[in-house]
Amino acid sequence: MTDWIARHPDLVFAAIKVVICLFLLLTAVAYMTWVERKLIAHIQSRWGPHRVGPHGLLQPLADGLKNLFKEDIIPAGVTSRFVYLLAPFLAVSLSLLAVAVIPFGPEPVEVWGARTGLYIADINIGLLFVLAVTSLGVYSIALAGWSSNSKYPLLGGLRSSAQMVSYEIALTLSVIGVLLLAGTLSLREIVLAQTGHWGGMVPRWYIFPQFIAFLCFFISGVAETSRAPFDLPEAETELVAGFHTEYSSMKFVMFFMAEYSHMIVTSLVASLLFLGGWLSPFPATEFWGWTRYLPVALAGALGAVLLVDAVRHRPLWHRFIMSVLGLGCLGVAALLATQETLLAVVQGPFWLLGKTAVFLFIFIWTRATLPRFRYDQLMAFGWKFLVPLAVLNIVVTSFLVAWRAG
Amino acid sequence: MAASTILFFLFGGLAVLGALSLILQRHPIHSALSLILVMASLAVLYLLLGAEFIAAIQVIVYAGAIMVLFVMVIMLLNAGEEERTSLSRTARVVGLPVAGLLLAEVCYLLYRAWPADTVVEADRFLGRTGPIGRLLFTDFVLPFELTSVLILIAVLGAVVLAKKEL
């Protein structure tokens, strides 16, 4: 066994990275629900979850347990049991699959004497892989709606497949502008093409030359994930809960997880394509050298805030949880400050995840702010505004690229 | 046995199984799902040949777009299970032998054209994005543009048929 491991270090590293990525992604998905409820609550002058644990921090665990122990009902009238059970499985596995090609950092890092990259797989067609996996996500919704054999899910499923197919076109077209500039489909090389700064100040991110493409991409990304204001597939006032009306217990949770991990993946891809992925926004000069200690500062500040806040909490175990979290953050800060190699490894993921967090905030912000589209408005907006705009962007960009190439 | 050989037999087998199930299933949705399985397995086979771009396009276009329309149509028409009929006498006496004969003929011709075991080598296959784009826009630019026009006409026809008065 050890012999086999020694001969295939790549496979072992890949397996370890898969486990780490899945663990982090699933935790992020669980805590996105908490972040979303908390943010929307504060935007609307409410408290949000605050009963289970300090600041309601244990709410995702409580929700998970609750859903796990709910009765798992399969309605008697389902058209096909196989398809009914396949749909949530497809939803969650396809939305988790896309993380496989996301690069989190620049160059291979050294772990235990072996070199490995901060990605599960670096393939030449990374971007196409993400698009392919998202395009397959339609099936989970369509099949769930159909197999439930009930009118609201069917309507929701039909609406959502029409919506996703339409917005996928705008999504794919908007990416082409970036591809023309970068000249590659590999996500790693697209990020590397954005290295450097204009005039030593403004980073060469594609969001500046490709701002229209960015708008198209993000809007259609929101529509692809069926989030507000494009959440027509589950418009509760007209469709009960849309395609997942007949799903209960963990099967419902799987759809929920799929939606949130889809959101995270869209944000990751948006930051890779338009915000320079893992690249730091600051120039790599002596003057900006201190910015590499930002992760330390962030972890330290978070730890201090948590510790100060811990005193405020009444129940002893709330105080305990908060102080453990605060001390943990301080410990991470100390570790990063002293271990130079660790700090170097953390740089890439720090910036990428920071940019992703900005996009996730916008996702939630729009949900808290904007009312839902009407169905005909949605279709008209996609086909008559986003698609022509994306095509125009391709034409202009290719002319500029051709002109610059001479 | 090399890993790629194992994967070839695994996904080749899956493709054949999916194709059989496509014909044998009684429910249209199950048939459509089997067809998606066939296309996904074919994409993996392309990937094994080193044709990443074609594999991705196979999934995006066939599995992600065309089959979605199939599934939507089946859902909209609410098609139920098909009746299974036994083979008619003509089919049994004439159809089956002719089908077998055709299969044998195709196999023979293929074998005569490429008798060697290894036909395509993974790395020499021009399936990468750059070569395909170059071929499409230089050697095959006329067929490419003609096909685009053909598709455009089909789209216009569909719009005219669907919307009687514009």
Interface residues (C-beta under 8 A of the other chain):
Chain A: T79 S80 F82 V83 L86 I123 N124 I125 L128 F129 L131 A132 S135 L136 V138 Y139 A142 L143 G145 W146 S147 L154 G157 L158 S161 A162 V165 E168 L185
Chain B: H27 I29 H30 L33 I36 E52 F53 A55 A56 I57 V59 I60 A63 G64 A65 V68 L69 V71 M72 I74 M75 L76 R128 T129
